[in-house]
Amino acid sequence: MSASKRLFICGIATESHGFNKKPTILEDFTERGLFFACEHDDLSRFREGDNHIGGYLDVADAEGWELVAGVSGFAFPAGPVSEETFETLWGRIEKQLRAEGPFDGILMPMHGGMACEHLDDPEGELVARIREIVGREVLIGVTLDLHSNLSPQFIRDCDIVCGFHTAPHIDSRKTSFRVASIMARAFRGEVNPRCHSIHPPMLTGIDHGRTTVPHAPLFALLDRIKELQAEDPQLLDASFMASFPFADQPWTGPSAVLVMDGESDRVKDYLDEFGAEIWRTRDVLTIDIVPIDEALDAVERTANAPNPFLLGDFSDCPYAGAYGDTTALLAAMIDRQIPDAVFAPVFDPDTVDQAHQAGEGAEIEVALGGKSDPDFGGGPLESRARVLALSDGNFVHKGPFQQGRPGTLGKSAMLDIGGINVIVCSVPTQIHDREQLRLFGLEPETMNLIVSKAFNHMRADLEPICRGLLYPDAGGIFSFDFEQFPWQKIRRPIWPLDDFEIAPADMDRS
């Protein structure tokens, strides 16, 4: 056992949309997101459910480690993190790191898709600052979302990097367990972990990391890792990052990350193989992105079939840094008079307040949504609405994604607008769990149409009950029409903005 080992847990995590006008500020971490409300938090509340800290605890309990809780802040996706916010959170981490060390290891639950106003490589900068304080002998292990943009310098400063293997993400705990397990082996002197990576020049790849169909590119990569590990015990772990393509950073793009035991004469071949495969599958997409009318045609054509149809209003997904308040798809649904439909959720605190003040059963005049950036996805939808239900928005996840964890829509309401059930919320979020609909008296299985402002995560709990799934592009800022954005920091040439070919030997790597 690795008794007497002391490990510090810290990190700053978010997913930043470089073209979202709303910067991520300190209140976005402290009001909604901090894993720990303050330093020295009681970690026991993370023993249940699928969460980063639970995986660390599982190994720490077995190994006899002392875990010291530091600031580990998570903010829901929005625009780039402000300089003041990043430096304030770092200041709290640095103070505790210096005051309470030394530590044998650093565990960092992060995301990998963060952008900052003042830093081109914020995750790399954070790890570099920690490395400067603790030195090279202290192990640093990082848990990441697979929608990460990683720099070679970040990889060089880490000893262990493990990313999710699923999207929708249902392996947070397992991923942190992988990190901590390798660290435990290192403490016992069994392995000497070293990270390596390759970075093909692409904005996005690996089908955006989806693991929802058997032929998804990520499955083939993971299967290949199992084959290699069976014959090479030096290959300790592998992660395939699909990128968060809207961060607009120098290292925006997918990557393959390998954790090897010591020096390896095979790692170059592995990186060449995975870089080539990520490049080869760059055009693969396992979802159907269609125009709004085509999506609604499919809903109407299959209306007599059992179970609801599921539409992802993906280009306005708040979990991808969009605003969550576009109205173009809702307006089309009202024009079509789609029966037994729910559109959810629209981020509009003013309309929520209006509904709560009026009360259930009241009729109100609304100017719903479209306020964040009317140029993307439509402006406010003006209509008469009836208040169907009111809620505080609090629920507990029962589906596979974030199972067992509390969630919230904030103060919220369901309105009847033109015959459509419209859920309006006071925090930007998505519908990905049936419990969110049951808050308002809806039974998901009996609906004709469920529209969620979501991309991947809704598929874990909602897709199994649905008769079909399509993704209408309704013009929000999370659109894969990359040409429309004013890129400033990304590498060039880069696919798909530029037409070129590249060999793995010419790809960036650590």
C-alpha positions as CSV (number, residue, x, y, z in Angstrom):
1,M,0.0,0.0,0.0
2,S,1.0,3.6,-0.7
3,A,0.4,4.7,2.9
4,S,1.3,8.2,4.0
5,K,1.1,9.7,0.5
6,R,-0.5,13.1,0.4
7,L,-2.2,14.3,-2.8
8,F,-3.6,17.7,-3.6
9,I,-6.7,18.1,-5.7
10,C,-7.1,21.2,-7.8
11,G,-8.2,22.5,-11.2
12,I,-9.9,25.1,-13.3
13,A,-12.4,23.6,-15.7
14,T,-14.7,24.9,-18.4
15,E,-15.4,24.7,-22.1
16,S,-15.1,28.0,-23.8
17,H,-16.7,29.1,-27.0
18,G,-14.4,31.7,-28.5
19,F,-17.3,33.5,-30.3
20,N,-19.7,33.7,-27.3
21,K,-20.0,37.4,-26.3
22,K,-20.5,36.6,-22.6
23,P,-17.2,36.0,-20.8
24,T,-16.9,33.4,-18.1
25,I,-16.4,35.3,-14.8
26,L,-15.8,34.3,-11.2
27,E,-19.5,34.1,-10.3
28,D,-19.9,31.4,-13.0
29,F,-17.6,29.2,-11.0
30,T,-18.6,30.2,-7.5
31,E,-22.4,30.3,-7.9
32,R,-23.0,27.2,-10.0
33,G,-20.0,25.2,-10.6
34,L,-17.3,24.8,-8.0
35,F,-16.7,21.1,-7.2
36,F,-15.6,22.5,-3.8
37,A,-17.3,25.6,-2.3
38,C,-14.0,26.3,-0.5
39,E,-10.7,24.8,0.4
40,H,-10.7,21.8,2.8
41,D,-14.1,20.6,1.6
42,D,-15.5,17.3,2.9
43,L,-15.0,14.9,0.0
44,S,-17.4,12.3,1.3
45,R,-20.3,13.8,-0.7
46,F,-18.5,12.6,-3.9
47,R,-18.6,8.9,-2.9
48,E,-21.8,8.2,-4.8
49,G,-22.5,8.8,-8.5
50,D,-20.5,9.3,-11.6
51,N,-18.1,12.2,-10.8
52,H,-14.4,12.9,-11.1
53,I,-13.7,13.0,-7.4
54,G,-15.3,9.6,-6.8
55,G,-12.7,7.9,-8.9
56,Y,-9.9,9.5,-6.9
57,L,-11.6,8.4,-3.6
58,D,-11.9,4.8,-4.8
59,V,-8.1,4.5,-5.2
60,A,-7.3,6.7,-2.2
61,D,-9.3,4.5,0.1
62,A,-7.5,1.4,-1.2
63,E,-4.1,2.9,-1.0
64,G,-4.4,4.8,2.3
65,W,-3.8,8.2,0.7
66,E,-4.6,11.5,2.3
67,L,-6.5,13.7,-0.2
68,V,-6.3,17.5,0.4
69,A,-9.1,19.4,-1.2
70,G,-8.1,22.6,-3.0
71,V,-10.0,24.8,-5.3
72,S,-11.4,22.7,-8.2
73,G,-13.6,25.0,-10.1
74,F,-16.0,24.1,-12.9
75,A,-18.1,26.6,-14.8
76,F,-20.7,25.8,-17.4
77,P,-19.7,26.6,-21.0
78,A,-19.8,30.2,-22.1
79,G,-17.3,32.7,-23.6
80,P,-13.5,32.8,-22.8
81,V,-12.6,33.1,-19.1
82,S,-11.7,36.6,-18.0
83,E,-8.2,37.4,-16.9
84,E,-9.4,38.4,-13.4
85,T,-11.3,35.1,-13.0
86,F,-8.4,32.9,-14.0
87,E,-5.8,34.7,-11.9
88,T,-8.1,34.8,-8.9
89,L,-8.7,31.1,-9.0
90,W,-5.1,30.4,-9.6
91,G,-4.2,32.7,-6.6
92,R,-6.3,30.5,-4.3
93,I,-4.7,27.3,-5.7
94,E,-1.2,28.7,-5.4
95,K,-1.7,29.9,-1.8
96,Q,-2.8,26.5,-0.6
97,L,-0.3,24.6,-2.6
98,R,2.6,26.6,-1.1
99,A,1.2,26.7,2.4
100,E,0.2,23.0,2.8
101,G,2.8,21.2,0.9
102,P,4.8,19.2,0.3
103,F,2.6,16.8,-1.7
104,D,3.5,13.5,-3.3
105,G,1.1,14.0,-6.2
106,I,-1.3,16.4,-7.8
107,L,-4.7,15.3,-9.0
108,M,-6.4,17.7,-11.4
109,P,-10.0,17.2,-12.5
110,M,-10.2,19.5,-15.6
111,H,-12.0,19.8,-18.9
112,G,-9.4,20.7,-21.6
113,G,-11.6,23.0,-23.6
114,M,-10.9,26.3,-21.8
115,A,-10.0,29.5,-23.4
116,C,-8.9,32.7,-21.7
117,E,-8.8,36.3,-22.5
118,H,-5.1,36.6,-21.8
119,L,-3.7,33.1,-22.3
120,D,-3.3,31.1,-25.5
121,D,-2.9,27.8,-23.6
122,P,-4.7,28.1,-20.2
123,E,-4.6,24.5,-19.2
124,G,-0.9,24.4,-20.2
125,E,-0.2,27.5,-18.2
126,L,-2.0,26.1,-15.1
127,V,0.0,22.9,-15.1
128,A,3.3,24.8,-15.9
129,R,2.7,27.1,-12.9
130,I,2.1,24.1,-10.6
131,R,5.1,22.3,-12.0
132,E,7.3,25.3,-11.2
133,I,6.2,25.1,-7.6
134,V,6.3,21.3,-7.0
135,G,9.2,20.4,-9.2
136,R,9.7,17.4,-11.5
137,E,9.6,14.7,-8.8
138,V,5.9,15.3,-7.8
139,L,3.5,13.3,-10.0
140,I,0.8,15.3,-11.8
141,G,-2.3,13.4,-13.1
142,V,-5.0,15.1,-15.0
143,T,-8.6,13.9,-15.8
144,L,-10.0,15.4,-19.0
145,D,-13.2,15.6,-21.1
146,L,-12.5,14.1,-24.5
147,H,-13.5,17.5,-26.1
148,S,-10.1,18.8,-25.1
149,N,-7.6,21.0,-27.0
150,L,-4.2,20.1,-25.7
151,S,-0.8,21.6,-26.4
152,P,2.4,19.6,-26.6
153,Q,3.7,21.7,-23.7
154,F,0.7,20.6,-21.5
155,I,1.5,17.0,-22.3
156,R,5.2,17.4,-21.5
157,D,4.4,18.9,-18.0
158,C,2.0,16.1,-17.1
159,D,2.9,12.6,-15.9
160,I,-0.5,11.1,-16.5
161,V,-3.3,12.3,-18.8
162,C,-6.6,10.3,-19.1
163,G,-9.6,11.5,-21.1
164,F,-13.2,10.2,-21.2
165,H,-13.8,7.2,-23.5
166,T,-17.5,8.0,-23.9
167,A,-19.8,10.7,-25.4
168,P,-22.3,11.1,-23.9
169,H,-20.0,11.1,-20.9
170,I,-20.9,8.3,-18.6
171,D,-17.3,7.4,-17.4
172,S,-16.2,10.4,-15.3
173,R,-15.5,8.2,-12.3
174,K,-13.8,5.5,-14.4
175,T,-11.6,8.1,-16.0
176,S,-10.4,9.5,-12.7
177,F,-9.9,6.0,-11.4
178,R,-7.6,5.3,-14.4
179,V,-5.5,8.4,-13.5
180,A,-5.3,7.5,-9.8
181,S,-4.6,3.9,-10.4
182,I,-1.6,4.7,-12.6
183,M,-0.3,7.1,-10.0
184,A,-0.7,4.4,-7.3
185,R,1.4,2.0,-9.4
186,A,4.0,4.7,-9.8
187,F,4.2,5.3,-6.1
188,R,4.8,1.5,-5.6
189,G,7.6,1.7,-8.1
190,E,5.9,-0.5,-10.6
191,V,5.8,2.0,-13.5
192,N,7.3,5.3,-14.6
193,P,4.5,7.1,-16.5
194,R,5.4,9.4,-19.3
195,C,2.9,11.2,-21.7
196,H,3.2,11.4,-25.5
197,S,0.8,13.0,-28.0
198,I,0.2,13.7,-31.7
199,H,-1.9,16.7,-32.9
200,P,-3.2,16.5,-36.5
201,P,-4.0,19.9,-38.0
202,M,-7.8,19.7,-37.8
203,L,-10.4,21.8,-36.0
204,T,-12.4,18.7,-35.0
205,G,-12.2,15.0,-35.5
206,I,-13.1,11.5,-34.4
207,D,-16.8,12.2,-35.1
208,H,-16.7,14.7,-32.3
209,G,-16.0,11.8,-29.9
210,R,-19.4,10.1,-30.2
211,T,-19.8,6.6,-28.9
212,T,-23.5,6.1,-29.8
213,V,-23.1,3.8,-32.7
214,P,-21.0,0.6,-33.1
215,H,-19.1,1.9,-36.1
216,A,-18.0,5.2,-34.5
217,P,-14.3,6.0,-35.1
218,L,-13.6,6.2,-31.4
219,F,-14.5,2.6,-30.9
220,A,-12.0,1.5,-33.6
221,L,-9.3,3.5,-31.9
222,L,-10.1,2.1,-28.5
223,D,-10.2,-1.5,-29.8
224,R,-6.8,-1.0,-31.4
225,I,-5.5,0.2,-28.0
226,K,-6.7,-3.1,-26.4
227,E,-4.8,-5.0,-29.1
228,L,-1.6,-3.1,-28.5
229,Q,-1.8,-3.3,-24.7
230,A,-2.2,-7.1,-24.9
231,E,1.3,-7.3,-26.5
232,D,3.0,-4.2,-25.0
233,P,2.8,-3.8,-21.1
234,Q,4.5,-0.4,-21.5
235,L,1.3,1.1,-23.0
236,L,-0.4,2.1,-19.8
237,D,-3.3,4.2,-21.1
238,A,-4.6,6.0,-24.2
239,S,-7.0,8.8,-24.8
240,F,-8.4,10.2,-28.0
241,M,-9.4,13.9,-27.8
242,A,-12.0,15.0,-30.4
243,S,-11.3,18.7,-29.6
244,F,-13.7,21.6,-28.8
245,P,-13.4,23.3,-32.2
246,F,-14.8,26.7,-31.2
247,A,-12.2,27.6,-28.6
248,D,-10.0,29.5,-31.2
249,Q,-6.7,28.8,-29.7
250,P,-3.3,27.8,-31.3
251,W,-3.9,24.2,-30.2
252,T,-7.5,23.9,-31.0
253,G,-7.9,20.4,-32.5
254,P,-8.0,16.7,-31.8
255,S,-5.1,14.6,-30.4
256,A,-4.1,11.2,-29.3
257,V,-2.5,10.9,-25.9
258,L,-0.5,7.9,-24.7
259,V,0.8,7.2,-21.2
260,M,3.8,4.9,-21.5
261,D,5.9,3.2,-18.9
262,G,9.3,4.8,-19.2
263,E,11.2,5.1,-22.5
264,S,9.6,3.2,-25.4
265,D,11.0,2.5,-28.9
266,R,7.5,1.8,-30.1
267,V,5.7,5.1,-29.1
268,K,6.6,6.9,-32.4
269,D,5.0,4.1,-34.4
270,Y,1.9,4.3,-32.2
271,L,1.6,8.0,-32.6
272,D,2.1,7.8,-36.4
273,E,-0.7,5.2,-36.6
274,F,-3.2,7.1,-34.5
275,G,-2.4,10.5,-36.2
276,A,-3.0,8.9,-39.6
277,E,-6.2,7.3,-38.5
278,I,-7.6,10.5,-37.0
279,W,-6.7,12.3,-40.3
280,R,-8.2,9.5,-42.4
281,T,-11.6,9.6,-40.7
282,R,-11.8,13.4,-40.6
283,D,-15.0,13.4,-42.8
284,V,-16.8,10.7,-40.8
285,L,-20.0,11.9,-39.1
286,T,-22.5,9.5,-37.5
287,I,-25.3,12.0,-37.0
288,D,-27.7,13.6,-39.5
289,I,-27.5,17.4,-39.6
290,V,-30.4,18.6,-41.7
291,P,-32.4,21.8,-42.5
292,I,-35.2,22.6,-40.1
293,D,-38.0,21.7,-42.7
294,E,-36.4,18.3,-43.4
295,A,-36.4,17.5,-39.7
296,L,-40.0,18.5,-39.2
297,D,-41.1,16.6,-42.3
298,A,-39.6,13.5,-40.7
299,V,-41.5,14.1,-37.5
300,E,-44.8,14.5,-39.3
301,R,-44.2,11.5,-41.6
302,T,-43.7,9.2,-38.6
303,A,-46.4,10.7,-36.4
304,N,-48.4,7.5,-36.2
305,A,-45.5,5.4,-35.0
306,P,-45.1,4.9,-31.2
307,N,-42.7,6.8,-29.0
308,P,-41.5,10.4,-29.4
309,F,-39.2,11.8,-32.1
310,L,-36.1,13.5,-30.8
311,L,-34.6,16.6,-32.3
312,G,-31.3,18.1,-31.1
313,D,-31.3,21.9,-31.4
314,F,-27.5,21.4,-31.3
315,S,-26.3,24.7,-32.7
316,D,-27.7,26.4,-29.6
317,C,-26.5,23.9,-27.0
318,P,-25.5,25.7,-23.8
319,Y,-23.3,22.7,-22.9
320,A,-21.2,23.6,-26.0
321,G,-20.9,27.3,-25.1
322,A,-24.0,28.5,-27.1
323,Y,-26.5,30.9,-25.5
324,G,-29.5,28.6,-25.3
325,D,-32.1,31.1,-26.4
326,T,-32.5,30.9,-30.1
327,T,-36.0,30.7,-31.5
328,A,-35.9,29.7,-35.2
329,L,-36.7,26.1,-34.7
330,L,-39.5,26.9,-32.2
331,A,-41.1,29.4,-34.7
332,A,-41.1,26.7,-37.4
333,M,-42.8,24.2,-35.0
334,I,-45.5,26.7,-34.2
335,D,-46.1,27.4,-37.9
336,R,-46.5,23.6,-38.4
337,Q,-48.7,23.2,-35.4
338,I,-46.8,20.1,-34.3
339,P,-49.0,18.3,-31.7
340,D,-47.8,16.9,-28.3
341,A,-44.4,18.6,-28.6
342,V,-42.1,20.0,-26.1
343,F,-39.3,22.5,-26.9
344,A,-36.8,22.8,-24.1
345,P,-35.2,24.8,-22.5
346,V,-35.1,28.4,-23.6
347,F,-32.8,30.5,-21.4
348,D,-34.8,33.6,-20.6
349,P,-34.8,34.7,-16.9
350,D,-37.1,37.7,-17.6
351,T,-39.8,35.5,-19.1
352,V,-39.5,33.1,-16.2
353,D,-40.0,35.9,-13.7
354,Q,-43.0,37.1,-15.7
355,A,-44.5,33.6,-15.6
356,H,-44.0,33.2,-11.9
357,Q,-45.5,36.6,-11.1
358,A,-48.5,35.8,-13.2
359,G,-49.0,32.3,-11.8
360,E,-50.2,29.0,-13.2
361,G,-53.1,29.3,-15.6
362,A,-52.4,33.0,-16.4
363,E,-52.0,34.3,-19.9
364,I,-49.1,36.7,-20.6
365,E,-47.6,38.5,-23.5
366,V,-44.0,37.4,-24.0
367,A,-41.0,38.3,-26.1
368,L,-39.2,35.0,-25.7
369,G,-35.5,34.3,-26.2
370,G,-33.4,35.6,-29.0
371,K,-31.8,38.3,-26.8
372,S,-28.2,37.2,-26.6
373,D,-27.3,37.5,-30.3
374,P,-30.2,37.8,-32.7
375,D,-27.9,37.4,-35.7
376,F,-27.6,33.7,-34.8
377,G,-30.8,31.7,-34.7
378,G,-33.4,34.3,-34.5
379,G,-34.5,37.2,-32.3
380,P,-37.2,37.3,-29.6
381,L,-40.4,35.4,-30.4
382,E,-43.4,37.7,-29.6
383,S,-46.5,35.8,-28.7
384,R,-49.3,35.3,-26.2
385,A,-48.6,32.4,-23.8
386,R,-50.4,30.5,-21.1
387,V,-48.5,29.5,-18.0
388,L,-48.8,25.7,-17.7
389,A,-46.5,24.9,-14.8
390,L,-43.9,26.5,-12.5
391,S,-40.9,24.9,-10.9
392,D,-37.7,25.7,-8.9
393,G,-36.0,23.5,-11.6
394,N,-34.2,21.2,-9.2
395,F,-33.9,17.5,-9.9
396,V,-31.7,14.4,-9.5
397,H,-30.4,12.6,-12.6
398,K,-31.8,9.1,-13.0
399,G,-30.4,8.5,-16.5
400,P,-26.9,7.3,-17.3
401,F,-25.4,10.8,-17.8
402,Q,-24.4,12.3,-14.4
403,Q,-26.5,9.5,-12.7
404,G,-27.2,10.3,-9.0
405,R,-26.1,13.9,-9.2
406,P,-28.4,16.8,-8.5
407,G,-29.1,19.2,-11.4
408,T,-31.1,22.4,-11.9
409,L,-32.8,24.4,-14.6
410,G,-33.0,27.3,-12.1
411,K,-36.3,28.9,-11.5
412,S,-38.3,27.8,-14.5
413,A,-41.7,27.6,-16.2
414,M,-43.5,25.7,-18.9
415,L,-45.6,27.8,-21.3
416,D,-48.1,27.0,-24.0
417,I,-47.0,29.0,-27.0
418,G,-49.0,28.3,-30.2
419,G,-49.8,24.8,-29.0
420,I,-46.2,23.9,-28.1
421,N,-45.1,23.1,-24.6
422,V,-42.1,25.5,-24.1
423,I,-39.9,25.1,-21.0
424,V,-38.2,28.4,-20.1
425,C,-35.3,28.4,-17.6
426,S,-33.2,30.9,-15.7
427,V,-29.8,29.2,-16.2
428,P,-28.5,28.2,-19.6
429,T,-28.7,24.4,-19.8
430,Q,-30.1,21.5,-21.8
431,I,-32.6,18.7,-21.5
432,H,-30.7,15.3,-21.2
433,D,-32.7,13.5,-18.5
434,R,-36.3,12.4,-18.4
435,E,-36.6,13.8,-14.9
436,Q,-36.2,17.3,-16.3
437,L,-39.4,16.9,-18.2
438,R,-41.3,15.2,-15.4
439,L,-40.7,18.4,-13.3
440,F,-43.4,20.0,-15.4
441,G,-45.8,17.0,-15.5
442,L,-44.7,15.7,-18.8
443,E,-44.2,12.0,-19.4
444,P,-41.5,11.8,-22.0
445,E,-42.5,8.4,-23.4
446,T,-46.0,9.7,-24.3
447,M,-44.8,12.7,-26.3
448,N,-44.9,13.0,-30.1
449,L,-41.8,15.3,-30.3
450,I,-39.1,16.2,-27.8
451,V,-36.7,19.0,-28.8
452,S,-33.7,19.6,-26.6
453,K,-31.0,22.3,-27.0
454,A,-28.4,19.5,-26.7
455,F,-25.9,17.7,-28.9
456,N,-24.6,14.4,-27.4
457,H,-25.6,14.0,-23.7
458,M,-29.4,13.8,-24.3
459,R,-28.8,10.5,-26.2
460,A,-27.9,8.5,-23.1
461,D,-31.4,8.8,-21.5
462,L,-33.7,10.1,-24.3
463,E,-32.7,8.3,-27.5
464,P,-33.6,4.8,-26.1
465,I,-37.3,5.8,-25.9
466,C,-37.5,7.7,-29.2
467,R,-38.6,6.6,-32.7
468,G,-36.1,8.7,-34.5
469,L,-33.3,11.3,-34.0
470,L,-32.2,14.2,-36.3
471,Y,-30.2,17.4,-35.8
472,P,-31.7,20.4,-37.5
473,D,-29.2,23.3,-37.9
474,A,-31.2,26.3,-36.6
475,G,-28.4,28.8,-36.9
476,G,-26.9,29.1,-33.4
477,I,-23.2,29.7,-32.7
478,F,-22.4,26.0,-32.2
479,S,-22.7,25.4,-35.9
480,F,-20.3,23.3,-38.0
481,D,-20.3,25.9,-40.7
482,F,-16.8,26.9,-39.6
483,E,-16.3,29.4,-42.4
484,Q,-18.7,31.9,-40.7
485,F,-16.4,32.6,-37.7
486,P,-13.7,35.2,-37.6
487,W,-10.8,32.9,-36.5
488,Q,-7.7,34.6,-35.1
489,K,-5.5,32.2,-33.2
490,I,-5.8,28.7,-34.8
491,R,-3.0,27.1,-36.6
492,R,-3.1,27.3,-40.4
493,P,-3.4,25.4,-42.6
494,I,-6.1,23.5,-40.7
495,W,-8.9,21.2,-41.9
496,P,-11.7,21.8,-42.9
497,L,-10.9,25.5,-43.5
498,D,-7.9,24.6,-45.8
499,D,-7.6,22.0,-48.5
500,F,-4.3,20.1,-48.0
501,E,-2.8,16.7,-47.2
502,I,-0.3,15.8,-44.5
503,A,1.7,12.8,-43.4
504,P,1.9,11.7,-39.7
505,A,5.6,12.5,-39.7
506,D,4.8,16.2,-40.3
507,M,2.1,16.4,-37.5
508,D,2.9,18.3,-34.2
509,R,3.7,16.0,-31.3
510,S,5.1,16.1,-27.8
